[in-house]
Amino acid sequence: MIKMSTLFTLILFSISSFSSFHLANAFANHHKNLTPQVMNFYNQSDIYLTANEKLKLQKYHIIFVPGMLSGLGKLVFEKNFNQQKKFFNQIMEDPLFSVIADTNTATAISVNLPYLKKLIDKSDHPVILWGHSKGGLECLELLILYPELMKKVKGIITFQAPFHGSEAADYISGRLILRTLMTTLFKSLGGSYQVMRDFETAPRKEFLQLYRNEINELISKIPFITLVGWLDQLEQQTYFLSWGGLFSGIIFPFGKIVRKQGEIENDYLVTRYSQRLGNADYVEHDSVDHISLVMSSGHNSVDKVKFSLAILKVMLTKLP
C-alpha cells in the first residue's frame, strides 16, 4: 500500500504532464525544425537583441501562461516564467512588456479562457502568447474557441505542452483513492478535478480530431513554435539522482508509466511525441526536464533565459 506521505507528495507535483505517445499521429507531421536556428543563437557567447530586433519587438507584449500548480510553493511550485519576465522587461526597459497571467493553475482549462481573453483584449499591443505545459494547452484552446483573437495574437510559443494527453491522468481517474485525494487537493486550491479530466488521453484526442481543421488554420495564420524537450540517457542518469528525478522517478509510482515505454524519449513527465502539434514549427532539446526552462529549480544544464531569448529571436523573424 502506498504511504499517505508519498501520495501527498505525488499530489503536489505536476502529474498531469505525463503524456501519451500513442496519440502522436493525430496530425500529419509536417513540422519545420527550427532547432538549428535557435541553437545558432543560443551557442553565441554573447546573445542580445539587435537595435532592429528591439525596435520590432516594441510593437508587441508577451503574456506568459503558467502550467499546472504553478506558483503554489517556493521549492517546487514557484511561478513559471518568472526569470524570463524579469529579463525581458529589463532589456526592453518596460515593466509591462511581459506579464505572467494570473490563472488558476489548479482548475479546468475552460475556466481560465475567459480571463485570458479579457487579458488579451485589454492589451494595447499585439500579443505573443507563451505557455508551459497546461498553459500551452490553454493558449491553443483559447485561439480555437475564440478565433477572433487571431486579430490580436500574433505569435504562440509553447514549452513541453502535452497536446496528446496524459496516461497518468487516465491512471489516476481509474483509481478511486487517488481520484478522491486529487479532488480534495484541487478543491482546496479553488479548482476541481476537471483539471485532471482535461489531461486524459480520450478528451485530448477528441479535441484534436474535432478541431483538426481549426488547428491547421490557426497554425497557417499565426507563427506557432512548440518546444519539444527530453533527457537523453546520460542526462536521465544525472537527473535521476537530483531532487526532480527523485520526485518523478522514484517517489511517484507513475514514473513507471514513462519508464515502461522503453526507449521513448521523455522529460520524465511528458513524452517527446506528445509535445508536437500538427504542422506547428518545433524546437528540440535533449537536455531538459519538464521544469528546467520555467523554474529556477530542476535540471539546469540549460540557461533558460538565454534559450528563451534565442527562441524569441527566431519568433521575431516570423512576426509581421
N, C-alpha and C positions, 0 to 999 in steps of 0.2 A: 504493500500500500504506500502511496506517495505521501510523504510528510506534509503537514499543513504549511510549514515554513517554505518548503520547496514550491508548493502550489502558489503561495502568495508571491514569492519571488518571480515565478512564472507569469503571474498576472501582471506584475509591474514592469513588464518588458514588451516590446513591440512584436508580440507573437504573430499578429495578423499579417506580418510581412513575408512569412514563408509562402512560396508561390509555386503554383503548378506548372510543370513544364509540358504537361500533356495537352494544354490548350494553345501552345505557342504557334500553331499553324492556323489559327483562326483567320489570319490575314495572309495574303501573299507577301513574301519577303522581298521588297524592292527598296530596301533602305539604302541611303548613301552613307558610307562610312566616313565620318568626319574626324576619326581618331588621328590620322597623320597631321591634319591642320592644327588640331588642339594641342597635340604633343609638341609640335614645332614651336608654338608659342610658349608652352609650359617649360620646355627644356632650355629656353633662353635664360642666361644668367640674370638679366635684369629685364623683367617683363613690366610693361607700363602701357597706358593709353596714349596714343599719339594725339597731337592737337586736333587733328581732323576727327579721330575717333571720339574724343571727348566732346567736341562740338556736336557731332551727330547724336551722341548718347544723351545730351542735354534735352533732347526733344522728348525723351521717354522717362517713365518712372517704373521701378521694379516692385512687384508685390510678391514676397516670399510666402508660400503656403506650407506650413509645417506638417509633419507626419503624425501618426497616431501617438498619443500620450506625450507629445512634445510639451516641454515647459512644466512638467509635474515633479521635478526634483533635480537638484543641482548635480548629483553624481551621474545618474543615468539619463534623466529626462530634462536636461537643460533645454532652453529654447533653441529649436532648429534654426540654422542660418544666422545666428547672432553675430558671428565673426565676419561673415560676408557683408551683412548690413552695415556694420561699423566701418569696414574698409571701403566699401563702395561710396558711402556717404562722405567719407573723408576725402577720397580722391576727386569726387565730383563737387566738393565744397558745398554740399547741400544736405542738411539733416533730414530732408523729406524725399531725397532721391529714391531711396528704397525703404520699404516698411515690411514688417512681419505681420501677416494677417492674424488677427486675434480670434481665430476659430476655436470652437470646442473640439479638441482633438480626441475626445472620448465618445463622440456621438456620431450618428449616421452621416454619411456623405451628403444626403439630401438636405439635412438641417442647416448645413453651412453654406449652401449655394446662394440663398437669398442675400445673406450677409456679404458674401464675396461679390455678388453682382452690384450691390449698393456701394461697396468699396471702389469698384471699378468706375461706376457711374459718377462718383464724387470726384474722381481724379481729374485734375485739369491738364493732364498729359496723356498721350497714348501709353499703354501699359504693356510690360513684359511680365508674364506670369512665370513663377519659378517654384515648383512643388517637389517635395520629398515624399516618397512612399505614398501613404494615404493622400497627402497633399497633391501629389501628381495625379491621382485618380480624380480628385476634386477639380483640378484645372481642366481635365478632359471633359468630365460630365458637365461642368459649368458652360463650356462653349458649345456642347452638343445640345443641351436643353435650353440655352439662351443664345441662339445663333446671332442675334442682333449685336451681341458683344464683340463680334468679329470686327465691327467698325472701330472699336476702341482698343482691343487686344491685338498687338502687332507681332507678338512672339511668345512661344511657350517652351520652357525648359523643364524637364523632369529628371530627378535623381532617383533611380532604382525603384520605380513605381511598379507594383505587382499588377499589371494590366490583365493578366490571365488568371487571377485568383490565387487562393491560398489553401493548400492541403491541410495546414494546421487549423485553419478556421473550420474546415469540414470535420476534422478530428474532434475539436472542442465541441462543436454543435451536436455531435453524435454521442456525447457522454454527459449525463445529467449532472454529475458532481462539478465537473469543470464548467459546464454551461451556467450552472447556478452561481458559482463563485465569480465568474466573469460578469454575469448580470448584476450581481451585488456591487462589484467594483465600478462598473460603468455608471450605474445609478448614483453611486456616492460621488461621482465626479460630474454629475449633471448630464450624463449621457444615457445610453441604452444599449442593450445587446444587439440592436440593429447594426451597430458599427461592425460587429463581427460577421453578421449575416452578409454585409456588403462585400466581405472578402472571400466568401465561399466561392468555389470554382463554378458552380452552376449559375448563379446570378451574374458573375463576371462574363462567363461565356455567352449568356443570354444578351447581356448589354452589347458586347462586341458584335454579335450577329444581328441584333435588332437595329443597331445604328452603324452598321458597316459603311453604308453609303455616306452618311453624315460625317463619319470619322475621316473617310477618304477625302471628302470635300474640304473639311477643316484643314487637313494636312496639306492639301494642294493650295490653299489660300493663305495660310499663316505659317511662317517658319516654325518648325516643331522639332526640337532636339531632345532625344532621350539618352540619359547616361546609363549605360549597362555596366555594372560593376560586379566583380567576383574576386575570390582569392585563389591564386594558383596553389599547388601542393605545398611548396616551401612556405609560402605566406600563411597557409592554413595551419601548418605545424607551429609557427610562431604565434599566430593568433589564438590557437587552441590553449596556449599557456598564459594568455592575457586574461584580464577580467572579462572582456567582451566574449572571448572564447569560452571561459568558464560558464558564463550565464547561458549562452546559446548552445554550447556543445556538450556540457556535462550536466548541469542542473536541469535543463529542460529535457524531458523525455521526447519533446517534439524535434529536438536536434536530430534524432534518428531518422525523421522523415526525410530530411535533406541528405544525410549520410548514406541512407539506403539507396539513393539514386546513383550510387557508384561514382562514375567519372563526370557526372553532370556538374558543370561549374556553378558555383553559388557564392553569395557573400555571407553565408551561414544563416541567412534569413530569407533571401529571395533567390530563386534560380535565375541564371543568366537569360534563359529563354523567355521567362515571364516578364522581363523588363522591356521587351521590344514591342513596338506598336505599329502595325500596318506598314505604311510607306514612310513613316517618320524617319528623318535622319537620326543617326545614333553615334555615340562616342563610347568606346570600350576601354575599360581599365581592369587589369588582372591583379590589382594590389589594393583593393578597398573592401572593407567590411561594410555592413549595412549603414553604419552611422558615421563612418570616417569623414565624410565630406560635409556634414552638417552640424557636428558637435565637436567640442574640444577633447572629449573623452573618446575612447575607442582606439582602433588601429590607425596609427598616424604616420605611416611611411609616405603619405602623400600630403603635400602642402595644400590644404583645402582652399585657402584664399587664392593662391596663385593658380590653382587648377580651375577654380570658378571664373577667375578673370580671363583665363585662356578660352574657356567656353564662351564667355560673354563677347570676347573679341571676334570669335567665329560667328556668333549670332549677329553681330553688328554688320558683317558682310552681307547678310541676308535681309536686313531691315531696309525699308524704303528711306 
